[in-house]
Amino acid sequence: MMVNRALCGEKSIWQRGYHDRAIRDEEDIRAVARYIVANPLRAGLVNDIGQYPLWDAKWL
């Protein structure tokens, strides 16, 4: 990984507890898109998902 080489392997670029998840099919994309779009609602940044300008992602 180029980042590790640039940092001489001394620093972590990911926060503790980070894990990734592979998106393998259309169902996974839809679920992940819904989760991401709902983040502002869960965080209390909007009261209604329609207030979030990117709520209409094609996978929803």
KAMOCOR-V651883 format. One record per pair of residues at least 12 apart in sequence whose ideal C-beta (glycine too) atoms are under 6 Angstrom apart, sorted by the first residue. I is the first residue (numbers start at 1). GAP is how many residues later the second one is. D is the distance in Angstrom with one decimal. If there is no record, write none. Layout:
# KAMOCOR-V651883
i->{I	I}
gap->{GAP	GAP}
d->{D	D}
This chain:
# KAMOCOR-V651883
i->{29	30	33	33	33	37	37	40}
gap->{30	29	24	26	27	18	20	12}
d->{5.1	4.7	4.9	3.9	5.9	5.3	5.9	4.8}
